[in-house]
Amino acid sequence: MNTEHGHEDRSGAASASLLLDDQLCFALYAAQRAVTAAYRPLLAELGLTYPQYLTMLVLWERGEIPVKELGSALRLDYGTVSPLLKRLEAAGLVRRERSAADERSVRLVLTDEGEALRERAGKVPAQLLVSTGMEGAEIARLRADLHRLAETAAKATPE
């Protein structure tokens, strides 16, 4: 094996390398960009951007939720979530309401239009799967590996 350029050693472990194609971060970055690009035409038919789609997925799954819980689910801070919600609200898909129990808490509620969009969005996952050329079991394994990687990296990163 070629170890001069940081390729795998006999144990299969990657050695230290500064080659771009050997970087885990670059492989993740390139994959994320490609998958997001594959989503773009599918979501354009729904009138959604990728972050808006993720937001709607959380709302379709959980129903009415506090903004803080949405930010946590998406791993986004309030400064990023707020403009996203303003656009979804302007599109008539969600409504923000102050909690009766705690005036400081703002809850998100799907509008009838937002709820109706769920049926049309139901086709997106299958269409994306086709565009990847991967089988469902491959995608499930990859997703599980990525969740495990994210969890492990988050634990190793000081906040």
VEXDREN-2710 file (C-alpha; in Angstrom, 1 decimal):
% VEXDREN-2710
k/r/px/py/pz
1/MET/0.0/0.0/0.0
2/ASN/1.1/3.5/-0.6
3/THR/1.6/5.2/2.7
4/GLU/3.7/8.1/1.4
5/HIS/0.5/9.9/0.4
6/GLY/-1.5/8.8/3.5
7/HIS/-3.5/5.9/2.0
8/GLU/-4.6/2.9/4.0
9/ASP/-2.1/0.8/5.8
10/ARG/-2.3/-3.0/6.0
11/SER/-4.8/-2.8/8.9
12/GLY/-7.2/-0.8/6.8
13/ALA/-6.9/2.3/8.9
14/ALA/-6.3/5.6/7.1
15/SER/-3.0/7.2/8.0
16/ALA/-2.5/11.0/8.4
17/SER/-2.8/12.7/5.0
18/LEU/-3.3/16.1/3.7
19/LEU/-4.7/14.9/0.3
20/LEU/-8.1/16.4/-0.3
21/ASP/-9.6/13.1/-1.4
22/ASP/-8.4/11.4/1.8
23/GLN/-10.4/13.9/4.0
24/LEU/-13.5/12.6/5.7
25/CYS/-14.8/16.2/5.9
26/PHE/-14.5/16.7/2.2
27/ALA/-16.3/13.4/1.4
28/LEU/-19.1/14.5/3.7
29/TYR/-19.2/18.0/2.2
30/ALA/-19.2/16.7/-1.4
31/ALA/-22.0/14.2/-0.6
32/GLN/-24.1/16.8/1.2
33/ARG/-23.8/19.2/-1.8
34/ALA/-24.7/16.5/-4.3
35/VAL/-27.7/15.3/-2.3
36/THR/-28.9/18.8/-1.7
37/ALA/-28.6/19.5/-5.4
38/ALA/-30.6/16.3/-6.1
39/TYR/-33.4/17.5/-3.8
40/ARG/-33.5/21.0/-5.4
41/PRO/-35.8/20.2/-8.4
42/LEU/-38.0/17.9/-6.3
43/LEU/-38.5/20.6/-3.7
44/ALA/-38.9/23.4/-6.3
45/GLU/-42.2/21.6/-7.3
46/LEU/-43.3/22.1/-3.7
47/GLY/-42.1/25.7/-3.5
48/LEU/-39.7/24.8/-0.8
49/THR/-36.0/25.2/-0.2
50/TYR/-34.1/22.4/1.4
51/PRO/-34.0/24.0/4.9
52/GLN/-37.8/24.8/4.6
53/TYR/-38.4/21.1/3.7
54/LEU/-36.5/19.9/6.8
55/THR/-38.6/22.3/8.9
56/MET/-41.8/21.0/7.4
57/LEU/-40.7/17.4/8.0
58/VAL/-40.3/18.2/11.7
59/LEU/-43.7/19.8/11.8
60/TRP/-45.4/17.0/9.9
61/GLU/-43.8/14.5/12.3
62/ARG/-44.4/16.3/15.6
63/GLY/-47.3/18.7/15.0
64/GLU/-47.5/21.9/16.9
65/ILE/-44.1/22.6/18.6
66/PRO/-42.2/25.4/20.3
67/VAL/-39.7/27.2/18.1
68/LYS/-37.0/26.2/20.5
69/GLU/-37.8/22.5/20.0
70/LEU/-37.7/23.0/16.2
71/GLY/-34.2/24.6/16.4
72/SER/-33.0/21.7/18.5
73/ALA/-34.4/19.1/16.1
74/LEU/-32.7/20.8/13.2
75/ARG/-29.6/21.6/15.2
76/LEU/-29.9/25.3/14.3
77/ASP/-29.8/28.4/16.4
78/TYR/-32.6/30.9/16.7
79/GLY/-30.9/33.4/14.4
80/THR/-31.0/30.8/11.6
81/VAL/-34.5/29.5/12.3
82/SER/-36.2/32.8/12.6
83/PRO/-35.8/34.0/9.0
84/LEU/-36.7/30.5/7.8
85/LEU/-39.9/30.6/9.7
86/LYS/-40.7/34.1/8.4
87/ARG/-40.5/32.8/4.9
88/LEU/-42.7/29.8/5.6
89/GLU/-45.2/32.1/7.4
90/ALA/-45.2/34.5/4.4
91/ALA/-45.9/31.4/2.1
92/GLY/-48.9/30.6/4.3
93/LEU/-47.6/27.2/5.4
94/VAL/-47.0/27.9/9.2
95/ARG/-48.3/30.2/11.8
96/ARG/-46.4/31.4/14.9
97/GLU/-48.4/31.7/18.1
98/ARG/-47.5/32.8/21.6
99/SER/-48.1/30.0/24.2
100/ALA/-51.0/30.7/26.5
101/ALA/-49.1/29.1/29.3
102/ASP/-45.9/31.0/28.8
103/GLU/-46.0/34.3/26.8
104/ARG/-42.2/34.0/26.2
105/SER/-42.7/30.8/24.3
106/VAL/-43.6/30.8/20.6
107/ARG/-45.2/27.7/19.1
108/LEU/-45.4/26.7/15.4
109/VAL/-48.6/25.5/14.0
110/LEU/-49.1/24.1/10.5
111/THR/-51.8/25.9/8.4
112/ASP/-54.2/24.0/6.3
113/GLU/-51.9/24.7/3.3
114/GLY/-48.9/23.4/5.2
115/GLU/-50.8/20.3/6.1
116/ALA/-52.0/19.8/2.5
117/LEU/-48.4/20.0/1.3
118/ARG/-47.6/16.9/3.2
119/GLU/-49.3/14.6/0.6
120/ARG/-47.4/16.1/-2.3
121/ALA/-44.1/15.9/-0.3
122/GLY/-44.7/12.2/0.3
123/LYS/-43.3/11.4/-3.1
124/VAL/-39.9/13.2/-2.5
125/PRO/-38.1/10.4/-0.5
126/ALA/-38.7/7.7/-3.2
127/GLN/-37.8/10.1/-6.0
128/LEU/-34.5/11.0/-4.2
129/LEU/-33.8/7.3/-3.6
130/VAL/-34.0/6.7/-7.4
131/SER/-31.7/9.6/-8.1
132/THR/-29.0/8.2/-5.8
133/GLY/-28.9/4.8/-7.6
134/MET/-28.6/3.1/-4.2
135/GLU/-30.8/0.4/-2.8
136/GLY/-33.0/1.1/0.3
137/ALA/-30.8/-1.2/2.5
138/GLU/-27.6/0.7/1.4
139/ILE/-29.2/4.0/2.3
140/ALA/-30.4/2.7/5.7
141/ARG/-26.8/1.6/6.5
142/LEU/-25.3/4.8/5.3
143/ARG/-27.9/6.9/7.3
144/ALA/-27.2/4.8/10.5
145/ASP/-23.4/5.2/10.0
146/LEU/-23.8/9.0/9.5
147/HIS/-26.0/9.3/12.6
148/ARG/-23.4/7.4/14.6
149/LEU/-20.6/9.6/13.2
150/ALA/-22.5/12.8/14.1
151/GLU/-23.3/11.5/17.6
152/THR/-19.7/10.5/18.3
153/ALA/-18.3/13.7/16.8
154/ALA/-20.7/15.8/18.9
155/LYS/-19.6/14.1/22.1
156/ALA/-16.0/14.7/21.3
157/THR/-16.5/18.4/20.6
158/PRO/-16.5/20.9/23.5
159/GLU/-19.5/23.2/23.4
END
